[in-house]
Amino acid sequence: MFNTSETKWLIMSKDRKFVAKGTPRSRYLVSVDDEKDKKRFLTYTTKAKAENGFKKSWFYCAGDITRHDLEAVEVSVTINEIV
């Protein structure tokens, strides 16, 4: 049985209503409540890389979100094999 847990960084809005998803070339800010959205989460290995992800690049999104509304958030990613 395979189990692992890692610490990663996500880009989220400060009010935690939007999260970065997509691919490195097609990046979106998606509502965390949107269960129909199947894009992958954009994860980063360090806080600096996550911060550069929104300071130097931008996202497709609806709304009036600016770079000042985003921050890097540390998360735990857990993978458990289902047997």
Order of alpha helices (4+ residues) and beta strands (2+ residues): beta-beta-beta-alpha-beta
